[in-house]
Amino acid sequence: MKGRLELIGASKEFPGVKALREVDFDLRAGEVHVLLGENGAGKSTLIKMLAGVHRPDTGELRVDGAAVRFNGPDAAEKRGISTIHQEMALVPQLTVAENIYLGRPPRRFGVVDRARMRRDAAAVVARMGLSLDVDAVVGGLGVAQRQTVEIAKALSLDTRFLIMDEPTAVLSRSEAERLFGIVRDLTERGVGVVFISHLLDEVAEIGDRVTVLRDGAKVAEVDAATSAEELVRLMVGRSIEQQYPHREQRPGDVLLEVSGLGRTGEFAGVGFSVRAGEVVGIGGLVGAGRTELVRTVFGADRADAGEVRVAGRSVPPGDIRAARDAGLALVPEDRAGQGLVLGASVEENIGLATLSRRTRHGLVDLAGQRGAAVASIERLRIRTAGPGQAVGTLSGGNQQKIVIGKWLLSEPKVLIMDEPTRGIDVGAKVEIYELINRLTEGGAAVLIVSSDLTELLGMSDRVLVMADGRLRGELGRAEATQEKVMALAVTEGQDDG
């Protein structure tokens, strides 16, 4: 029983929600135990029990075979249990060393011993095999480097059991592979790792065992080599015959036309069009300029050159209101930071984009707003206790549906979606794809930015590929393959000067 973290028959109930139902889960030293399930399946509740945030209502938590009751995360950390959450708990203004020892710096005669803190931090970083400057300010680091700071922070606590909640959600493929190397090194040293991911191709690559949760219950424990199709079936309770249910439409009139668009230092000379009934994807590597492009098309950033036209009408640069009035809508990459007000209700968030339409003489039509919100909840199958529930308490998939629902009320001609299914479970992804189908069937156009190549190819009628801030090529649905997209994505153009 030495080197084992266990939950035995654990249940947890919150007001109106049975979050976990008599679940058994264990983590052994030196293994990666992958935890899968749709949003709302109980994954967060389970890891919060392991980390000392929640106590089970029934059942017990054991460390090395002995029952324990934690009074909070600090008590769990003292027993060697650390958690790296999706939202990294780092202070951007502090250095790497200061973040690693945040709240517990080494002291000498009651004063922070900065020299020792730097030495100890450097030793932890070196043990991970990284070349990370411990004096670097965290705010200047990339996402992948900040992720390694979180891991170093956990290891500085003499961690025996490490919980990683969607650590690759914001990483590029090469960054994820480096992270996997660190995880493998940790397990070779005897650290047990709980790994949560929505990316099924990662399971066999990094995992040893897989536990699948559905509706708060454990439905299976399987080998990590289990096929993606079987894992999907276990997670959603049914077989998804077609993961990308794209329905091709006959293209209509040009709804979005971009000509010679540029923004200094980010992208230049971009031109393309999107027709009614089309889904057009934008592919490319991280840093290619995709997000910057769609933000500029929508007016969130101001173009320095070029023109955007919607249904033949020119849209002034840097003017979100004009873009919205012309029929553009943007579901941003960062739904929490840019697409939602997390402390506000479902109803308030859904009504944000159309609030001006429901306001007369300074007064909001609250009844109309609530009716529209209720209709959106039903149409989009948003899992919520009601329109008054705070958006910040919902799962990622339901939050994304709210961002989409907010813009659907504006009846857009062109919906732009930046990483529309990042961090969302398989079942919710399919529901979002069906929403896209309904939009194009209704004559709208959809522009998708996605780092998931299978999603991009599965849902797009055409794929535009960017590299180094330039549009490098266009591939039709019949000719587009992962190899061809990647070949264009790594192209160095001859026209960059």
DODRENDO-933822 format. One record per residue (C-alpha): residue in three letters; x, y, z. Coordinates in steps of 0.1 Angstrom, whole numbers, padded with zeros to 4 digits, always signed. Example, Ala and Ser with C-alpha at 12.3 -4.5 7.8 and 13.67 -1.06 7.14 Angstrom:
<sites>
ALA+0123-0045+0078
SER+0137-0011+0071
</sites>
This chain:
<sites>
MET+0000+0000+0000
LYS+0031+0022+0002
GLY+0031+0049-0026
ARG-0007+0049-0032
LEU-0033+0076-0031
GLU-0069+0063-0030
LEU-0105+0073-0029
ILE-0128+0045-0016
GLY-0166+0048-0023
ALA-0164+0086-0025
SER-0196+0106-0029
LYS-0202+0143-0029
GLU-0234+0163-0033
PHE-0239+0200-0038
PRO-0273+0218-0036
GLY-0293+0201-0064
VAL-0264+0183-0078
LYS-0250+0148-0071
ALA-0215+0155-0082
LEU-0199+0121-0074
ARG-0215+0088-0067
GLU-0196+0061-0048
VAL-0164+0064-0069
ASP-0133+0043-0063
PHE-0101+0057-0077
ASP-0064+0051-0070
LEU-0030+0064-0081
ARG+0002+0044-0077
ALA+0037+0057-0075
GLY+0054+0060-0108
GLU+0023+0058-0131
VAL+0002+0082-0151
HIS-0035+0076-0144
VAL-0056+0095-0170
LEU-0090+0108-0159
LEU-0116+0112-0187
GLY-0152+0124-0188
GLU-0174+0150-0203
ASN-0177+0184-0187
GLY-0198+0179-0156
ALA-0189+0142-0153
GLY-0173+0147-0118
LYS-0136+0151-0127
SER-0131+0184-0109
THR-0149+0172-0078
LEU-0127+0141-0077
ILE-0094+0159-0080
LYS-0105+0185-0055
MET-0111+0156-0030
LEU-0076+0143-0037
ALA-0062+0178-0032
GLY-0080+0185+0001
VAL-0104+0212-0013
HIS-0135+0190-0007
ARG-0142+0162+0017
PRO-0163+0132+0006
ASP-0198+0131+0021
THR-0194+0093+0022
GLY-0164+0071+0016
GLU-0128+0080+0025
LEU-0095+0092+0012
ARG-0064+0071+0019
VAL-0026+0078+0016
ASP-0004+0047+0017
GLY-0033+0027+0030
ALA-0041+0049+0060
ALA-0074+0070+0060
VAL-0068+0107+0061
ARG-0090+0138+0065
PHE-0076+0170+0051
ASN-0086+0204+0064
GLY-0075+0221+0032
PRO-0050+0220+0003
ASP-0021+0229+0027
ALA-0027+0196+0046
ALA-0027+0177+0013
GLU+0005+0193+0002
LYS+0022+0183+0035
ARG+0014+0147+0025
GLY+0030+0152-0009
ILE-0002+0159-0030
SER+0001+0189-0054
THR-0023+0202-0081
ILE-0016+0222-0112
HIS-0049+0238-0122
GLN-0060+0249-0157
GLU-0058+0285-0145
MET-0022+0288-0134
ALA-0017+0303-0099
LEU+0013+0325-0107
VAL+0021+0361-0100
PRO+0032+0377-0133
GLN+0052+0405-0116
LEU+0074+0381-0096
THR+0104+0361-0107
VAL+0104+0323-0114
ALA+0122+0317-0080
GLU+0097+0339-0062
ASN+0067+0321-0077
ILE+0082+0287-0070
TYR+0084+0296-0033
LEU+0053+0318-0032
GLY+0040+0321+0003
ARG+0068+0300+0018
PRO+0101+0315+0010
PRO+0132+0302+0029
ARG+0141+0325+0058
ARG+0173+0333+0078
PHE+0169+0351+0111
GLY+0133+0359+0101
VAL+0143+0376+0069
VAL+0137+0361+0034
ASP+0169+0344+0023
ARG+0169+0354-0014
ALA+0202+0337-0022
ARG+0190+0304-0009
MET+0157+0308-0026
ARG+0175+0313-0059
ARG+0198+0283-0053
ASP+0169+0260-0043
ALA+0148+0271-0073
ALA+0177+0266-0097
ALA+0182+0231-0082
VAL+0145+0222-0088
VAL+0146+0235-0123
ALA+0179+0216-0130
ARG+0163+0184-0117
MET+0136+0188-0143
GLY+0163+0191-0170
LEU+0152+0227-0180
SER+0172+0258-0189
LEU+0149+0283-0172
ASP+0163+0315-0157
VAL+0151+0316-0121
ASP+0155+0354-0121
ALA+0132+0358-0152
VAL+0099+0377-0145
VAL+0070+0352-0150
GLY+0049+0377-0169
GLY+0075+0377-0197
LEU+0074+0339-0202
GLY+0054+0319-0227
VAL+0025+0297-0217
ALA+0046+0265-0219
GLN+0073+0280-0197
ARG+0048+0292-0171
GLN+0035+0256-0171
THR+0069+0244-0162
VAL+0071+0270-0134
GLU+0039+0254-0120
ILE+0055+0220-0121
ALA+0087+0233-0105
LYS+0066+0248-0078
ALA+0049+0215-0071
LEU+0082+0196-0071
SER+0097+0221-0046
LEU+0071+0207-0021
ASP+0086+0172-0024
THR+0055+0161-0043
ARG+0048+0123-0044
PHE+0014+0127-0062
LEU+0009+0153-0089
ILE-0025+0162-0103
MET-0025+0179-0137
ASP-0058+0195-0149
GLU-0057+0198-0187
PRO-0020+0209-0188
THR-0018+0207-0226
ALA-0050+0227-0234
VAL-0031+0259-0243
LEU+0001+0243-0256
SER+0013+0237-0291
ARG+0021+0201-0302
SER+0059+0206-0297
GLU+0053+0222-0263
ALA+0030+0193-0253
GLU+0057+0168-0263
ARG+0083+0186-0241
LEU+0058+0185-0212
PHE+0053+0147-0217
GLY+0091+0143-0214
ILE+0090+0161-0180
VAL+0060+0139-0169
ARG+0079+0107-0179
ASP+0109+0119-0160
LEU+0087+0124-0129
THR+0072+0090-0131
GLU+0107+0074-0134
ARG+0115+0091-0101
GLY+0084+0075-0085
VAL+0059+0104-0087
GLY+0023+0093-0094
VAL+0005+0116-0119
VAL-0032+0122-0124
PHE-0036+0136-0159
ILE-0069+0151-0171
SER-0072+0158-0208
HIS-0099+0161-0235
LEU-0074+0152-0263
LEU-0079+0114-0268
ASP-0047+0111-0289
GLU-0027+0120-0258
VAL-0041+0091-0237
ALA-0021+0063-0252
GLU+0010+0085-0255
ILE+0012+0096-0218
GLY-0011+0072-0198
ASP-0008+0039-0181
ARG-0044+0035-0169
VAL-0076+0054-0177
THR-0106+0059-0155
VAL-0138+0072-0172
LEU-0165+0091-0153
ARG-0200+0098-0165
ASP-0227+0117-0146
GLY-0207+0115-0114
ALA-0202+0077-0116
LYS-0172+0056-0125
VAL-0182+0037-0156
ALA-0148+0020-0165
GLU-0112+0016-0157
VAL-0093+0005-0188
ASP-0058+0003-0203
ALA-0044+0035-0219
ALA-0041+0016-0252
THR-0079+0015-0255
SER-0091+0029-0288
ALA-0104+0065-0290
GLU-0137+0052-0303
GLU-0142+0030-0272
LEU-0132+0059-0249
VAL-0158+0081-0266
ARG-0184+0055-0262
LEU-0176+0051-0225
MET-0176+0089-0219
VAL-0209+0098-0237
GLY-0228+0065-0233
ARG-0233+0061-0270
SER-0212+0056-0301
ILE-0205+0087-0321
GLU-0204+0073-0357
GLN-0193+0106-0371
GLN-0172+0127-0349
TYR-0173+0157-0373
PRO-0209+0157-0386
HIS-0203+0183-0413
ARG-0231+0188-0438
GLU-0220+0205-0470
GLN-0242+0233-0484
ARG-0244+0248-0519
PRO-0224+0281-0515
GLY-0244+0312-0520
ASP-0234+0349-0522
VAL-0201+0362-0508
LEU-0209+0373-0472
LEU-0173+0382-0460
GLU-0146+0396-0483
VAL-0112+0405-0469
SER-0088+0424-0492
GLY-0051+0432-0485
LEU-0057+0433-0447
GLY-0026+0440-0426
ARG-0016+0449-0391
THR+0020+0460-0385
GLY+0041+0433-0369
GLU+0014+0407-0369
PHE+0002+0399-0405
ALA+0001+0415-0439
GLY-0015+0413-0473
VAL-0043+0388-0463
GLY-0072+0384-0487
PHE-0100+0358-0488
SER-0138+0355-0491
VAL-0164+0333-0474
ARG-0198+0325-0490
ALA-0232+0319-0475
GLY-0235+0283-0464
GLU-0197+0278-0462
VAL-0175+0267-0433
VAL-0140+0281-0440
GLY-0111+0270-0417
ILE-0079+0288-0409
GLY-0050+0266-0401
GLY-0013+0273-0392
LEU+0011+0270-0363
VAL+0009+0289-0331
GLY+0022+0324-0338
ALA+0012+0324-0375
GLY-0012+0353-0370
ARG-0045+0335-0371
THR-0060+0350-0339
GLU-0047+0385-0347
LEU-0063+0382-0382
VAL-0098+0373-0370
ARG-0097+0399-0342
THR-0088+0425-0368
VAL-0116+0413-0392
PHE-0141+0418-0363
GLY-0127+0452-0353
ALA-0113+0442-0319
ASP-0079+0453-0332
ARG-0074+0481-0358
ALA-0061+0472-0393
ASP-0033+0493-0407
ALA-0041+0484-0443
GLY-0068+0467-0464
GLU-0105+0464-0462
VAL-0133+0441-0447
ARG-0166+0439-0465
VAL-0197+0421-0452
ALA-0224+0414-0478
GLY-0208+0441-0500
ARG-0207+0467-0473
SER-0174+0481-0461
VAL-0168+0479-0424
PRO-0146+0507-0408
PRO-0115+0493-0391
GLY-0113+0490-0354
ASP-0150+0494-0348
ILE-0166+0464-0331
ARG-0201+0480-0331
ALA-0200+0486-0368
ALA-0188+0451-0374
ARG-0216+0437-0353
ASP-0242+0459-0370
ALA-0229+0447-0404
GLY-0235+0411-0393
LEU-0201+0399-0379
ALA-0198+0380-0346
LEU-0167+0366-0329
VAL-0164+0337-0304
PRO-0130+0345-0290
GLU-0101+0321-0282
ASP-0102+0331-0245
ARG-0139+0326-0236
ALA-0134+0333-0199
GLY-0114+0365-0204
GLN-0130+0380-0235
GLY-0163+0362-0241
LEU-0180+0361-0208
VAL-0186+0380-0175
LEU-0180+0351-0152
GLY-0197+0367-0122
ALA-0228+0375-0141
SER-0257+0352-0147
VAL-0264+0330-0177
GLU-0293+0353-0187
GLU-0271+0384-0185
ASN-0243+0369-0205
ILE-0266+0356-0233
GLY-0282+0391-0236
LEU-0249+0411-0238
ALA-0246+0413-0276
THR-0282+0423-0281
LEU-0287+0445-0250
SER-0290+0477-0270
ARG-0318+0462-0290
ARG-0337+0455-0258
THR-0332+0489-0243
ARG-0357+0518-0247
HIS-0352+0552-0231
GLY-0325+0537-0209
LEU-0347+0509-0196
VAL-0339+0472-0204
ASP-0367+0449-0214
LEU-0360+0424-0187
ALA-0388+0401-0196
GLY-0378+0399-0232
GLN-0342+0393-0222
ARG-0352+0365-0199
GLY-0374+0349-0225
ALA-0346+0350-0251
ALA-0322+0335-0225
VAL-0346+0306-0217
ALA-0351+0299-0254
SER-0313+0298-0259
ILE-0308+0275-0230
GLU-0333+0250-0244
ARG-0321+0253-0280
LEU-0284+0250-0272
ARG-0290+0224-0245
ILE-0271+0244-0219
ARG-0268+0224-0186
THR-0277+0250-0160
ALA-0298+0252-0129
GLY-0316+0282-0145
PRO-0310+0315-0162
GLY-0300+0331-0129
GLN-0270+0308-0123
ALA-0236+0324-0124
VAL-0217+0315-0156
GLY-0184+0310-0137
THR-0199+0279-0120
LEU-0207+0261-0153
SER-0185+0236-0172
GLY-0163+0248-0201
GLY-0186+0233-0227
ASN-0216+0251-0213
GLN-0197+0283-0210
GLN-0188+0280-0247
LYS-0224+0274-0257
ILE-0233+0306-0239
VAL-0207+0326-0258
ILE-0221+0312-0290
GLY-0257+0317-0279
LYS-0250+0353-0271
TRP-0240+0359-0307
LEU-0267+0337-0323
LEU-0293+0361-0308
SER-0277+0389-0330
GLU-0285+0367-0361
PRO-0250+0371-0376
LYS-0243+0368-0413
VAL-0208+0356-0405
LEU-0198+0338-0373
ILE-0161+0338-0366
MET-0150+0311-0341
ASP-0115+0311-0327
GLU-0106+0276-0312
PRO-0143+0268-0307
THR-0139+0235-0289
ARG-0106+0239-0270
GLY-0109+0223-0236
ILE-0143+0209-0243
ASP-0154+0173-0241
VAL-0163+0151-0270
GLY-0201+0152-0265
ALA-0201+0190-0263
LYS-0179+0193-0294
VAL-0204+0174-0315
GLU-0232+0197-0302
ILE-0212+0227-0313
TYR-0205+0212-0347
GLU-0243+0207-0351
LEU-0248+0243-0342
ILE-0224+0252-0370
ASN-0244+0230-0394
ARG-0277+0247-0385
LEU-0261+0282-0391
THR-0249+0273-0426
GLU-0282+0256-0434
GLY-0298+0289-0425
GLY-0276+0307-0450
ALA-0250+0321-0426
ALA-0212+0317-0431
VAL-0188+0304-0405
LEU-0150+0311-0402
ILE-0131+0287-0379
VAL-0096+0291-0365
SER-0085+0258-0350
SER-0052+0242-0339
ASP-0069+0208-0341
LEU-0062+0196-0376
THR-0087+0168-0375
GLU-0114+0193-0365
LEU-0103+0217-0392
LEU-0104+0191-0419
GLY-0135+0175-0406
MET-0157+0206-0405
SER-0143+0229-0433
ASP-0154+0232-0469
ARG-0121+0250-0475
VAL-0089+0255-0454
LEU-0068+0286-0456
VAL-0033+0282-0441
MET-0012+0309-0425
ALA+0025+0311-0417
ASP+0045+0340-0405
GLY+0016+0364-0408
ARG+0009+0356-0444
LEU-0018+0335-0461
ARG+0003+0307-0477
GLY-0024+0287-0495
GLU-0059+0274-0498
LEU-0070+0238-0499
GLY-0105+0225-0510
ARG-0122+0198-0489
ALA-0114+0170-0513
GLU-0077+0178-0515
ALA-0070+0189-0479
THR-0049+0165-0458
GLN-0029+0170-0426
GLU+0003+0166-0445
LYS-0007+0194-0470
VAL-0018+0217-0443
MET+0014+0213-0424
ALA+0035+0217-0455
LEU+0019+0251-0461
ALA+0021+0260-0423
VAL+0059+0257-0423
THR+0063+0276-0456
GLU+0087+0305-0456
GLY+0074+0329-0482
GLN+0096+0346-0508
ASP+0077+0379-0505
ASP+0086+0388-0469
GLY+0114+0411-0479
</sites>
